[in-house]
Amino acid sequence: MANKPKPEHENANRILAMAWRLFQQKGYKGVTIDEICSGCGLTKPTLYYYYRDKEGLFVSVLRHQLAFFNRVLTQPGNIEQQLQRLAVAILENFQIEYSVLMRDRAHIKKPENQAAVREAFRSGIFNPLLLLMETGLKNGDLQARNPEVLTLAFLGIINNFINRGAESGTSTAELAVELTQLFLQGAKGQRAGST
């Protein structure tokens, strides 16, 4: 049985949403199929109708969630607007640092599922952001740097602020603007008397 449910089906969407929440809260290993079913109000046979096993569900959840970020990055706008939208999307949609979910792939046993998790992150966030950085370099919006380093630096900045906006009393949108400006302009201030 394939792990490609009909995404428009209500039960499949409920499973994906609950599994996303639980995988973030407890990690891959800490979540049981029973717990996902209970949270959805569905039976195991219903879940297994859509997903072959827990690994397949984990891969499907990541593909589903990370495809959203790709769509965010392909919306029109200048580089600052696109980075701010991505920052908001990451800050609002992750409960934990996304690197924790990447580490969870160590618990995935099937090589094809390990590869699928890597590909979900690459195609969902990394590659579209890399393309944006390459375009920014080409258009002169960014200083000549390695676009992969720029991509990882931006993701690292945002990753460190997941679930931390409330601590500073800053809204997600305000935090996204601040972090994007920090990335684009750097932390170095002008010295007195310099132009």
C-alpha positions, 0 to 999 in steps of 0.5 A, a space after each residue: 500500500 502506498 503512503 500517498 493519501 488523498 490529501 483532500 480527505 478529511 481523515 487523512 488531514 486529521 491524521 497529518 495534523 495530529 501526527 505533526 503536532 505529536 511528532 514535534 512534541 514527543 519526537 518520532 520515537 516518543 509517539 505511538 500509533 495508538 496516541 495518534 489515533 486517539 488524538 484524531 478520534 480514529 481507529 488504527 484500521 482507518 490510519 493504516 488505510 492511509 499510511 502503511 506504518 509509522 515511518 511512512 506516516 512520519 515521511 508523509 507528515 514531513 512532506 505535507 508540512 514542508 511543501 507549505 514552505 515551498 509554496 511560501 517561498 514561491 510567492 511574488 515579492 522582493 527578497 526581504 518580503 520573501 524571507 520575512 514570509 518564510 520566517 513567519 511561516 517557520 516561526 508559526 508552524 514549528 513548535 520545536 527547532 526543525 533540526 530536532 525533526 531532522 535528528 529524528 530521522 536516525 530512528 527511521 530504519 528503512 533507507 528509502 524513508 531516510 532518503 525521503 525525509 532528507 528530500 522533504 527538507 531539501 525540496 520543501 525548505 532548503 532548495 527553494 531558499 537556496 534558489 532565492 539566495 542565488 537570485 539575490 546574489 545575481 540581482 545584487 540584493 546580497 553580497 557575493 557569498 556562497 549561497 549554501 552558506 547564506 541559506 544555512 545561516 538564514 535557517 540557523 537564525 530563524 531556527 534559534 527563535 522558534 518558540 521564543 518570540 513570546 519570551 521577548 513580548 514580540 509578535 511573530 511578524 515583528 520578530 520575522 522582520 527583525 531577524 530578516 533585517 539582521 540577516 540582510 544588514 548584519 549586526 555591525 552598526 555605523 561608527 560615529 562620524 562615519 558615512 
